[in-house]
Amino acid sequence: MKKTSFFTYFYPITSHQKYKGLRSDFQRIFDRFRKGKPALPLLFSGRMVYNHFQVIAMIHRSQTRPVRVGGFQIGGNDRIVIQSMTNTKTKDIEATVAQVLALEKAGCELVRFAVLDATDAQAIREIKKRIHIPVVADIHFDHRLALAAIEAGVDKIRINPGNIGKEDNVRVLADACRAKHIPIRIGINSGSLEPGVLAKYGHPTPEAMVESAKNHVSLLEKFDFHDIVLSLKSTSLEDTIRACELAAEVFPYPLHLGLTEAGTAFGGTIKSAIGLGAMIREGLGSTIRVSLSADPVEEIAVAKEILANFGLYQKPRLISCPTCGRIQYDMIPIAVEIEKFLALSGKNITVSVMGCAVNGPGEAKEADIALCGGRNEALLYIDGVQIRKVPQSECLDVLKKTIMEYPEK
Ligand code: SF4
């Protein structure tokens, strides 16, 4: 008969991503109890109470209303969909298709096009025949462009209902989207709040952004339209986070997370990791777009890295130390080359490349494959077991071969 314990029931109940930390803390307490060590102080530690119950108290992405986009779902689960936006002219079909195919190859799941006129809207029909991921049409002010994009087969619309003129326009748009099961993203931006809201709050505060979102949402709800995704973005990191936290408390709709005008590949990556990371850690967001002043393909790599660090994206992981005066082999070029190699390997494994015996053997125990440096050589580990010494000149080749031969689990 299968042995049952507290964890037989505790694990399934806490299997959700947001309880991962709580679960491992309880496991530690349980282990200490078994070994006869004092464990209760851990249970009441401020860190545990604050970290876990603060997270649990938040509205979580899995509790949002599910919205269908193309073949998949945004919201209502613990998945975060990665999206980007092309920077080609949408009417330039060849260039746009080429960029979307590059984005797809990088791992983009949803792509947004700027639709400036009727030619852009019509181009969607031809582009969609040649790509494989759903398309969002980004439209401002003119609901007729949204209708043309819907006619051309778009999968989602980004428009602010409050900006498209009389209410009848909103009703027509809501009806057209409902008929084709197309959701609408309402994108609130601190730089373009309506004058009435700005006058009330004085500045584009998080509360002002949420009030603006309420105005737009209520217009769609008035026409019984609920397939809504919301985004609230400010150039201020703090304001974006607070606005999204408030929105999660107020609205049942999935949140699209992004930081508007985040910056270049360097600064924007850091800002996105901090801002998006903070919100994802709180359980917010069902889709993300990293915005960089760079090739959009770079946005996908950053999004994947952020999500992977929260266990929300499966990708190969590289652990490497910064090196220090104890290093006795040339480690940094190996770590750099292996990171690129892993990205293309298609292997869902953890590889550790470490400088010396101080932390190397410990990391090797946690990794599938590890290299731990010695004097002009390194020790190779597989599944935490020391295999053999590898001379410096062979480290790269041996590590690559071991990665490719490592069995999928
Ligand atoms: S693992 Fe060794 S070489 Fe690397 S940082 Fe730590 S002490 Fe330095």
Residues whose N, C-alpha, C, O or C-beta is under 5 A from the ligand:
A	BS01	SF4	C321 P322 T323 C324 R326 I327 M354 G355 C356 V358 N359 G360
